[in-house]
Amino acid sequence: MLYQRGQQKIWWYRFRFAGRIVHESAKTTSKTVARDAERARRRQFEETWNRIEKRTLPPRFDQAATAWLAEVKPHLAERTKDIYGVALDCHLTPELGSLLLCDISAEAIARYQAKRKAENASARTLNKELQVLRQILKRHKLWANLQGDVKFERESEGIGKALAREEEKKLLSACESNQLLHTVVTVALNTGLRKNEIRTLQWNQIDLFRKELTVGKTKTEGGSGRLIPLNPLAFAALVKWVGRFPDTKPEDYVFPACEAAGIERENPDQERIDPSKPIKSWRSAWRAALSRAGLTIRFHDLRHTCITKLAESLTSDQTIMAIAGHVSRKMLEHYSHIRTEAKRVALDLIAQAPNPVIIQAGVHQNGNQAQDVRETPSAN
């Protein structure tokens, strides 16, 4: 039933549903609107009671992508935000943006993969883009029907590279003219830190008296907060670097923002250096150093090099994982590249004359072996 209340003659409706009285204001002075409001409210109760869901078309990809990215952004690292943003803005949205999510088929995804491969996109890059697409489709419960027909690209297991000793020397020599880059490269080669872990270092994470470094927030759960002892090379590089900043505060970034400040020079423009922000990149200096050294490597290969040297030094897997911040043996195997000279040394060791004391100790552990030894004629 409908009725009016108050001086403003506002319409109210009253009806019984599932044994209960629903008594609410329609918030209108129009009886027609109030009648429609009562019917809509009754319909809402009926749909909820009977679990009837109103079916609507899925949104277009560009709309769904924008909503998804806004939802996940607060939980992502800065680097991951950049990767997802590029994947959506530069590749996925221009290609799939006008399609309804329900119209994105396995064939459409296969065409997208073929187009990106024709543009020389790497398997790793393309897989990251497909992972973004998968997350958006999963959010709307549309991925399950496609997952059996979508094939991710096979990534090369040997994408990383460990520098040979001579290559390492060439690189450090090429970096000597740029103290910023020389410090960064030395730290990377001797700690195994990731690029972003180095870039965002603050002085309160480094204890020069104890010769230790504590890693801040990083990409893996096992990597954040790990303690890295500073070996003599890393320690000397950081001591020399901090000498350039006599007024350093604990909360300052080790490698501060320095747009056009010439921070690599002996007398940089101090007014252009902002220690409250981390440096954005050292890409130009890195590329110039690689050109001088005649090398074609990634900065991340310095991490591969450090972990490889640890593995070659017979450091235990647990220790390497603690230093590198890995949480699985699979990732350890991905980063460790045992070089040819290390393999040669290992095989040469087993060709050396055996220790008779060790052999005798081994014989007494097995009675049959002892019998064989007694029956063997003496070489003399």
Contacts in CASP RR format, 6 or more apart in sequence:
PFRMAT RR
TARGET T0000
AUTHOR 0000-0000-0000
METHOD contacts of the structure
MODEL  1
MLYQRGQQKIWWYRFRFAGRIVHESAKTTSKTVARDAERARRRQFEETWN
RIEKRTLPPRFDQAATAWLAEVKPHLAERTKDIYGVALDCHLTPELGSLL
LCDISAEAIARYQAKRKAENASARTLNKELQVLRQILKRHKLWANLQGDV
KFERESEGIGKALAREEEKKLLSACESNQLLHTVVTVALNTGLRKNEIRT
LQWNQIDLFRKELTVGKTKTEGGSGRLIPLNPLAFAALVKWVGRFPDTKP
EDYVFPACEAAGIERENPDQERIDPSKPIKSWRSAWRAALSRAGLTIRFH
DLRHTCITKLAESLTSDQTIMAIAGHVSRKMLEHYSHIRTEAKRVALDLI
AQAPNPVIIQAGVHQNGNQAQDVRETPSAN
1 13 0 8 1.000
1 14 0 8 1.000
1 15 0 8 1.000
2 11 0 8 1.000
2 12 0 8 1.000
2 13 0 8 1.000
2 14 0 8 1.000
2 26 0 8 1.000
2 31 0 8 1.000
2 34 0 8 1.000
2 35 0 8 1.000
2 38 0 8 1.000
3 11 0 8 1.000
3 12 0 8 1.000
3 14 0 8 1.000
4 10 0 8 1.000
4 11 0 8 1.000
4 12 0 8 1.000
5 12 0 8 1.000
5 25 0 8 1.000
8 29 0 8 1.000
9 29 0 8 1.000
10 25 0 8 1.000
10 26 0 8 1.000
10 27 0 8 1.000
10 28 0 8 1.000
10 29 0 8 1.000
11 25 0 8 1.000
11 26 0 8 1.000
11 28 0 8 1.000
11 29 0 8 1.000
11 30 0 8 1.000
11 31 0 8 1.000
11 33 0 8 1.000
11 34 0 8 1.000
12 23 0 8 1.000
12 24 0 8 1.000
12 25 0 8 1.000
12 26 0 8 1.000
12 34 0 8 1.000
13 22 0 8 1.000
13 23 0 8 1.000
13 24 0 8 1.000
13 26 0 8 1.000
13 34 0 8 1.000
13 35 0 8 1.000
13 37 0 8 1.000
13 38 0 8 1.000
13 41 0 8 1.000
14 21 0 8 1.000
14 22 0 8 1.000
14 23 0 8 1.000
15 21 0 8 1.000
15 22 0 8 1.000
15 38 0 8 1.000
15 42 0 8 1.000
16 22 0 8 1.000
17 42 0 8 1.000
17 45 0 8 1.000
17 46 0 8 1.000
17 49 0 8 1.000
18 45 0 8 1.000
18 49 0 8 1.000
22 41 0 8 1.000
22 42 0 8 1.000
22 45 0 8 1.000
24 41 0 8 1.000
26 33 0 8 1.000
26 34 0 8 1.000
26 37 0 8 1.000
26 38 0 8 1.000
27 37 0 8 1.000
28 34 0 8 1.000
28 37 0 8 1.000
46 52 0 8 1.000
47 53 0 8 1.000
47 54 0 8 1.000
57 100 0 8 1.000
57 102 0 8 1.000
58 64 0 8 1.000
58 100 0 8 1.000
58 101 0 8 1.000
58 102 0 8 1.000
58 140 0 8 1.000
58 142 0 8 1.000
59 67 0 8 1.000
59 100 0 8 1.000
59 101 0 8 1.000
59 140 0 8 1.000
60 97 0 8 1.000
60 98 0 8 1.000
60 99 0 8 1.000
60 100 0 8 1.000
60 101 0 8 1.000
61 92 0 8 1.000
61 93 0 8 1.000
61 96 0 8 1.000
61 97 0 8 1.000
61 98 0 8 1.000
61 99 0 8 1.000
61 100 0 8 1.000
61 101 0 8 1.000
61 104 0 8 1.000
61 136 0 8 1.000
62 93 0 8 1.000
62 97 0 8 1.000
62 98 0 8 1.000
64 101 0 8 1.000
64 136 0 8 1.000
64 139 0 8 1.000
64 140 0 8 1.000
65 88 0 8 1.000
65 92 0 8 1.000
65 93 0 8 1.000
65 97 0 8 1.000
65 136 0 8 1.000
68 135 0 8 1.000
68 136 0 8 1.000
68 139 0 8 1.000
69 84 0 8 1.000
69 85 0 8 1.000
69 88 0 8 1.000
72 84 0 8 1.000
72 135 0 8 1.000
73 81 0 8 1.000
76 84 0 8 1.000
77 196 0 8 1.000
77 217 0 8 1.000
77 218 0 8 1.000
77 219 0 8 1.000
78 196 0 8 1.000
79 196 0 8 1.000
79 219 0 8 1.000
80 219 0 8 1.000
83 128 0 8 1.000
84 132 0 8 1.000
87 128 0 8 1.000
87 129 0 8 1.000
87 132 0 8 1.000
88 132 0 8 1.000
91 116 0 8 1.000
91 129 0 8 1.000
92 112 0 8 1.000
92 129 0 8 1.000
92 132 0 8 1.000
92 133 0 8 1.000
95 112 0 8 1.000
95 115 0 8 1.000
96 104 0 8 1.000
96 108 0 8 1.000
96 112 0 8 1.000
96 133 0 8 1.000
99 108 0 8 1.000
101 136 0 8 1.000
101 137 0 8 1.000
101 140 0 8 1.000
101 142 0 8 1.000
102 142 0 8 1.000
104 133 0 8 1.000
104 137 0 8 1.000
104 142 0 8 1.000
104 146 0 8 1.000
105 146 0 8 1.000
106 146 0 8 1.000
106 148 0 8 1.000
106 149 0 8 1.000
106 150 0 8 1.000
109 130 0 8 1.000
109 133 0 8 1.000
109 146 0 8 1.000
109 150 0 8 1.000
110 150 0 8 1.000
113 126 0 8 1.000
113 130 0 8 1.000
113 153 0 8 1.000
116 125 0 8 1.000
116 126 0 8 1.000
116 129 0 8 1.000
117 126 0 8 1.000
117 153 0 8 1.000
121 129 0 8 1.000
123 153 0 8 1.000
123 154 0 8 1.000
123 155 0 8 1.000
123 156 0 8 1.000
124 153 0 8 1.000
124 155 0 8 1.000
124 159 0 8 1.000
126 153 0 8 1.000
127 152 0 8 1.000
127 153 0 8 1.000
127 155 0 8 1.000
130 150 0 8 1.000
130 152 0 8 1.000
134 143 0 8 1.000
134 147 0 8 1.000
134 150 0 8 1.000
137 143 0 8 1.000
137 146 0 8 1.000
157 334 0 8 1.000
160 298 0 8 1.000
160 300 0 8 1.000
160 301 0 8 1.000
160 304 0 8 1.000
160 335 0 8 1.000
160 337 0 8 1.000
161 297 0 8 1.000
161 298 0 8 1.000
161 301 0 8 1.000
161 304 0 8 1.000
161 337 0 8 1.000
162 301 0 8 1.000
162 304 0 8 1.000
162 305 0 8 1.000
162 307 0 8 1.000
162 308 0 8 1.000
162 309 0 8 1.000
162 337 0 8 1.000
162 339 0 8 1.000
163 171 0 8 1.000
163 295 0 8 1.000
163 297 0 8 1.000
163 301 0 8 1.000
163 302 0 8 1.000
163 305 0 8 1.000
164 339 0 8 1.000
167 293 0 8 1.000
167 295 0 8 1.000
167 297 0 8 1.000
168 189 0 8 1.000
168 305 0 8 1.000
170 293 0 8 1.000
170 294 0 8 1.000
170 295 0 8 1.000
171 185 0 8 1.000
171 289 0 8 1.000
171 290 0 8 1.000
171 293 0 8 1.000
171 295 0 8 1.000
171 297 0 8 1.000
172 182 0 8 1.000
172 185 0 8 1.000
172 186 0 8 1.000
172 189 0 8 1.000
173 293 0 8 1.000
174 289 0 8 1.000
174 290 0 8 1.000
174 292 0 8 1.000
174 293 0 8 1.000
175 181 0 8 1.000
175 182 0 8 1.000
175 185 0 8 1.000
175 289 0 8 1.000
176 182 0 8 1.000
177 264 0 8 1.000
178 264 0 8 1.000
178 285 0 8 1.000
178 288 0 8 1.000
178 289 0 8 1.000
179 240 0 8 1.000
179 241 0 8 1.000
179 244 0 8 1.000
179 264 0 8 1.000
180 255 0 8 1.000
180 263 0 8 1.000
180 264 0 8 1.000
180 282 0 8 1.000
180 285 0 8 1.000
181 264 0 8 1.000
181 282 0 8 1.000
181 285 0 8 1.000
181 286 0 8 1.000
181 289 0 8 1.000
182 237 0 8 1.000
183 237 0 8 1.000
183 238 0 8 1.000
183 240 0 8 1.000
183 241 0 8 1.000
183 255 0 8 1.000
184 198 0 8 1.000
184 255 0 8 1.000
184 282 0 8 1.000
185 289 0 8 1.000
185 302 0 8 1.000
186 233 0 8 1.000
186 234 0 8 1.000
186 237 0 8 1.000
187 193 0 8 1.000
187 198 0 8 1.000
187 234 0 8 1.000
187 237 0 8 1.000
187 238 0 8 1.000
188 195 0 8 1.000
188 198 0 8 1.000
188 299 0 8 1.000
188 302 0 8 1.000
188 303 0 8 1.000
188 306 0 8 1.000
189 233 0 8 1.000
189 302 0 8 1.000
189 305 0 8 1.000
189 306 0 8 1.000
190 230 0 8 1.000
190 231 0 8 1.000
190 233 0 8 1.000
190 234 0 8 1.000
190 306 0 8 1.000
191 213 0 8 1.000
191 228 0 8 1.000
191 230 0 8 1.000
191 234 0 8 1.000
191 306 0 8 1.000
191 323 0 8 1.000
192 228 0 8 1.000
192 302 0 8 1.000
192 303 0 8 1.000
192 306 0 8 1.000
192 307 0 8 1.000
192 323 0 8 1.000
192 324 0 8 1.000
193 215 0 8 1.000
193 228 0 8 1.000
193 303 0 8 1.000
194 218 0 8 1.000
194 219 0 8 1.000
194 300 0 8 1.000
194 303 0 8 1.000
195 299 0 8 1.000
195 300 0 8 1.000
196 218 0 8 1.000
196 219 0 8 1.000
197 215 0 8 1.000
197 216 0 8 1.000
197 218 0 8 1.000
198 255 0 8 1.000
199 255 0 8 1.000
199 278 0 8 1.000
199 279 0 8 1.000
199 281 0 8 1.000
200 216 0 8 1.000
200 253 0 8 1.000
200 278 0 8 1.000
201 213 0 8 1.000
201 253 0 8 1.000
201 254 0 8 1.000
201 255 0 8 1.000
201 278 0 8 1.000
202 250 0 8 1.000
202 251 0 8 1.000
202 252 0 8 1.000
202 253 0 8 1.000
202 254 0 8 1.000
203 242 0 8 1.000
203 248 0 8 1.000
203 249 0 8 1.000
203 250 0 8 1.000
203 251 0 8 1.000
203 252 0 8 1.000
203 253 0 8 1.000
203 254 0 8 1.000
204 250 0 8 1.000
204 251 0 8 1.000
205 213 0 8 1.000
205 214 0 8 1.000
205 215 0 8 1.000
205 216 0 8 1.000
206 212 0 8 1.000
206 213 0 8 1.000
206 214 0 8 1.000
206 230 0 8 1.000
206 238 0 8 1.000
206 254 0 8 1.000
207 213 0 8 1.000
207 214 0 8 1.000
208 235 0 8 1.000
208 238 0 8 1.000
208 239 0 8 1.000
208 242 0 8 1.000
211 229 0 8 1.000
211 230 0 8 1.000
211 235 0 8 1.000
212 227 0 8 1.000
212 228 0 8 1.000
212 229 0 8 1.000
212 230 0 8 1.000
213 227 0 8 1.000
213 228 0 8 1.000
213 229 0 8 1.000
213 230 0 8 1.000
213 234 0 8 1.000
214 225 0 8 1.000
214 226 0 8 1.000
214 227 0 8 1.000
214 228 0 8 1.000
215 223 0 8 1.000
215 224 0 8 1.000
215 225 0 8 1.000
215 226 0 8 1.000
215 227 0 8 1.000
215 228 0 8 1.000
215 325 0 8 1.000
216 224 0 8 1.000
216 225 0 8 1.000
217 224 0 8 1.000
218 224 0 8 1.000
218 225 0 8 1.000
218 325 0 8 1.000
220 325 0 8 1.000
220 326 0 8 1.000
220 327 0 8 1.000
221 327 0 8 1.000
222 325 0 8 1.000
222 326 0 8 1.000
222 327 0 8 1.000
223 325 0 8 1.000
223 326 0 8 1.000
223 327 0 8 1.000
226 322 0 8 1.000
226 323 0 8 1.000
226 325 0 8 1.000
228 323 0 8 1.000
230 238 0 8 1.000
238 254 0 8 1.000
241 254 0 8 1.000
242 248 0 8 1.000
242 254 0 8 1.000
245 252 0 8 1.000
245 275 0 8 1.000
248 275 0 8 1.000
249 275 0 8 1.000
251 276 0 8 1.000
252 275 0 8 1.000
252 276 0 8 1.000
253 275 0 8 1.000
253 276 0 8 1.000
253 277 0 8 1.000
253 278 0 8 1.000
253 279 0 8 1.000
255 278 0 8 1.000
255 279 0 8 1.000
255 282 0 8 1.000
256 263 0 8 1.000
256 273 0 8 1.000
256 274 0 8 1.000
256 275 0 8 1.000
256 276 0 8 1.000
256 277 0 8 1.000
256 278 0 8 1.000
256 279 0 8 1.000
257 273 0 8 1.000
257 274 0 8 1.000
257 275 0 8 1.000
257 276 0 8 1.000
257 277 0 8 1.000
257 278 0 8 1.000
257 279 0 8 1.000
257 280 0 8 1.000
258 268 0 8 1.000
258 272 0 8 1.000
258 273 0 8 1.000
258 274 0 8 1.000
258 279 0 8 1.000
259 272 0 8 1.000
259 280 0 8 1.000
260 269 0 8 1.000
260 272 0 8 1.000
261 268 0 8 1.000
261 269 0 8 1.000
261 270 0 8 1.000
261 271 0 8 1.000
261 272 0 8 1.000
261 273 0 8 1.000
262 268 0 8 1.000
262 269 0 8 1.000
262 272 0 8 1.000
263 273 0 8 1.000
264 285 0 8 1.000
286 299 0 8 1.000
290 296 0 8 1.000
290 297 0 8 1.000
303 324 0 8 1.000
303 335 0 8 1.000
304 335 0 8 1.000
304 337 0 8 1.000
307 320 0 8 1.000
307 323 0 8 1.000
307 324 0 8 1.000
307 332 0 8 1.000
307 335 0 8 1.000
307 336 0 8 1.000
308 335 0 8 1.000
308 336 0 8 1.000
308 337 0 8 1.000
308 338 0 8 1.000
308 339 0 8 1.000
310 319 0 8 1.000
310 320 0 8 1.000
310 323 0 8 1.000
311 320 0 8 1.000
311 336 0 8 1.000
311 338 0 8 1.000
312 338 0 8 1.000
312 339 0 8 1.000
312 342 0 8 1.000
317 329 0 8 1.000
317 332 0 8 1.000
320 326 0 8 1.000
320 332 0 8 1.000
320 336 0 8 1.000
321 327 0 8 1.000
321 329 0 8 1.000
321 332 0 8 1.000
324 332 0 8 1.000
324 335 0 8 1.000
326 332 0 8 1.000
326 335 0 8 1.000
362 369 0 8 1.000
363 369 0 8 1.000
363 370 0 8 1.000
363 373 0 8 1.000
364 370 0 8 1.000
END
